[in-house]
Amino acid sequence: MDDVKALEAELLAAVAAARDLAALDEARVAALGKRGRLTELMKTLGGLDPEARKARGAALNQVKDTVAAALAEAKARLDEAALDARLATERLDVSLAAAPEAEGRIHPVTQVTEECIEIFTAMGFALAEGPDIEDDSHNFTALNFPPGHPAREMHDTFFLPPRADGEKLLLRTHTSPVQIRTMRGRTPPIRVIAPGRTYRCDSDQTHTPMFHQIEALVIDRHVHMGHLKATIEHFAAAFFELPTVQIRFRPSFFPFTEPSAEVDIGCARSKDAIRIGQGSDWLEIMGCGMVHPNVIRNCGLDPDQWQGFAFGLGIDRIAMLKYGIPDLRAFFDSDLRWLRHYGFAALDLPTLGGGLSR
Ligand code: PHE
């Protein structure tokens, strides 16, 4: 019977040596499987005489029970170890800060609006606003467009259906009505900018029916064209983050300014991009001028005491110029691939100190 004892010790050692569930299963098959060591020994019992068979059979059954119990115990131990290992690797530290969401991007129009606000507020301008839906008076008449005057046709205006009293409201064609609201609502001196949406029935590679402007208005006692020019030049260099940029003033006409000018910025235009600081092409970026005395009078101020300048800047235009975006219409396509390419990181707010576009 010594061989049975030795086999038991050997089989138990194999069970104890199994380091994982696969090794344990090998030990089980080697002991108790169809061709296992114990199974093979059991098969030899038939050739013994009855007395010996009984004693050896009982001894082998004893070994089988002991090995089976050891296997069950080892399996429970290894199962538990496997679970512990899995829990350790899948551990989640809920006290860690959430990683910022990388998917969302700031639209170039928003970015550029923030950049302009940063530059103008540093120059001492305050923010003003007005409604997108305006009346004829604020959008035209108070701005010195007489009723029936052909200058009204310069803007392809979207009109709303007439109200009961016959008045037709409209989508503002420019941010200049904010000039009227500001002069009537604040006491001079005034220095404001008014960013916002504007609307004209127009659509091609550089025009969309809805676009964005920033209006600037300065009203004080001794304001002249030199202040206007210096303000625009300072703005342009700061905005394009260049020491100087090429700017030209072209004489122009607006009913609400006299004299009036349009401002172009030097650029290079190629098939798929526009770049400033190089090239010999020009792109119009704003209209400007000295506020017309009639407009100052329409707002209840005395034009002999108060003068001012104003300009209206196309936000989308300067965004295209600064960031080399070829087609204005893509701004409003809501194409996520475009936004991932041209958009800005959500937490990178433009500041003069930290860099506008970095
Ligand atoms: N409102 C004019 C436009 O949209 C621009 C402008 C603003 C011109 C202020 C002069 C002064 O074209």
Boltz pocket constraint, residues with backbone or C-beta under 6 A from the ligand:
constraints:
  - pocket:
      binder: B
      contacts: [[A, 173], [A, 174], [A, 175], [A, 176], [A, 216], [A, 254], [A, 257], [A, 261], [A, 286], [A, 287], [A, 288], [A, 289], [A, 310], [A, 311], [A, 312], [A, 313]]
      max_distance: 6.0
